[in-house]
């Protein structure tokens, strides 16, 4: 009787080990790599990034939503600190405004809209392999009425 129980327990441990091994082999590595050999870069470099932001950003829409208290609370010149992930294929995901409480809601909404429309980037590289990398990028808005 004891031999049967011990055999059953042994079989249970063996089956759990195989089941665990199968689950682990199916998992996809979605970790963020922080120490990369080459940082992600917008296709075309800094000038293309600036051009994309300038073409896509609708400052007039933001200004139309600001009232006098927004100007007092957040100022004429605001800086949104964007955090986002550049995936292995260069797409942008997990976008957020890191300092959302320091900028007007209208500006936060607009920079999120622009970032979601971003074309693909050149991904970060580690050992010559594309990896997911987290980026911080400032976007400055000057909302002076002229």
C-alpha positions in Angstrom: 0.0 0.0 0.0 2.8 2.4 0.9 4.6 1.5 -2.3 1.5 2.4 -4.4 1.2 5.8 -2.6 4.9 6.6 -3.1 4.6 5.6 -6.8 1.5 7.8 -7.2 3.3 10.8 -5.5 6.4 10.3 -7.7 4.2 10.2 -10.8 2.4 13.4 -9.7 5.8 15.2 -9.3 7.0 14.0 -12.7 3.8 15.1 -14.4 3.9 18.5 -12.7 7.5 18.9 -13.8 6.6 18.2 -17.5 3.6 20.4 -17.3 5.7 23.3 -15.9 8.3 22.7 -18.6 5.7 23.0 -21.3 4.2 26.2 -19.9 7.6 27.8 -19.7 8.5 27.0 -23.3 5.4 28.7 -24.6 6.0 32.0 -22.7 7.1 34.9 -24.9 9.8 37.3 -23.5 8.2 40.8 -23.4 10.7 42.3 -21.0 12.0 45.8 -21.4 15.7 46.0 -22.1 17.2 49.1 -20.5 20.9 48.6 -21.3 21.0 48.5 -25.1 23.9 48.7 -27.5 22.0 51.1 -29.8 19.1 53.2 -28.5 15.9 53.4 -30.5 15.7 56.2 -33.1 12.9 57.9 -35.0 13.3 57.0 -38.7 15.1 60.0 -40.2 16.6 61.2 -36.9 16.0 64.2 -34.7 15.0 66.5 -37.5 12.4 64.1 -38.8 11.0 63.7 -35.3 10.7 67.4 -34.9 9.0 67.7 -38.3 6.5 64.9 -37.4 5.6 66.6 -34.1 5.3 70.0 -35.8 3.0 68.6 -38.6 0.9 66.5 -36.3 0.5 68.7 -33.2 -2.6 70.9 -33.3 -1.7 73.8 -31.0 -4.8 75.8 -32.0 -7.0 73.0 -30.7 -5.1 73.1 -27.4 -5.3 76.9 -27.1 -9.0 76.8 -27.8 -9.5 74.5 -24.8 -7.4 76.5 -22.4 -9.0 79.0 -20.1 -7.4 81.7 -18.0 -7.0 79.3 -15.0 -5.1 76.8 -17.2 -2.6 79.6 -18.1 -2.2 80.5 -14.4 -2.0 76.8 -13.3 0.2 75.4 -16.0 1.8 78.4 -17.8 2.1 79.5 -21.4 5.0 77.1 -22.0 4.4 73.5 -21.0 6.6 70.4 -21.3 5.1 67.0 -21.5 7.4 64.1 -20.5 6.3 61.2 -22.6 7.2 57.6 -21.7 6.7 54.9 -24.2 8.0 51.6 -25.4 9.6 51.0 -28.8 8.9 47.4 -29.6 11.1 45.0 -31.6 9.3 45.8 -34.8 9.6 49.6 -34.2 6.0 50.2 -33.2 5.2 52.4 -30.3 3.1 51.2 -27.3 2.5 51.7 -23.6 2.4 55.5 -24.1 1.9 57.7 -21.0 2.4 61.2 -19.9 4.8 61.0 -16.9 4.0 64.5 -15.6 0.3 64.7 -16.4 -0.4 66.6 -13.3 2.0 69.4 -14.3 0.5 70.1 -17.7 -3.0 71.1 -18.9 -5.5 68.3 -19.7 -5.9 69.6 -23.2 -2.1 69.5 -23.8 -1.9 66.0 -22.3 -4.7 64.8 -24.5 -3.1 66.2 -27.7 0.4 64.8 -27.0 -1.1 61.4 -26.5 -3.0 61.7 -29.7 0.2 62.6 -31.6 2.2 59.8 -30.0 -0.4 57.2 -30.9 0.0 58.3 -34.6 3.8 58.0 -34.6 5.2 55.9 -37.4 7.5 53.1 -36.6 11.0 53.8 -35.1 14.3 52.0 -35.6 14.2 49.7 -32.5 16.8 49.4 -29.9 19.5 46.8 -30.4 21.2 44.4 -28.0 23.8 42.0 -29.4 22.6 43.0 -32.9 19.0 41.9 -32.0 16.0 44.2 -31.9 14.6 44.5 -28.3 11.8 46.3 -26.5 13.1 49.6 -25.0 11.4 52.2 -22.8 12.0 55.8 -23.9 11.4 59.2 -22.3 10.9 62.1 -24.7 10.0 65.7 -24.0 7.4 67.5 -26.1 7.2 71.3 -25.5 4.1 73.4 -26.2 4.2 77.2 -26.4 0.7 78.4 -26.1 1.2 82.2 -26.2 -1.6 84.0 -28.0 -0.2 86.1 -30.7 
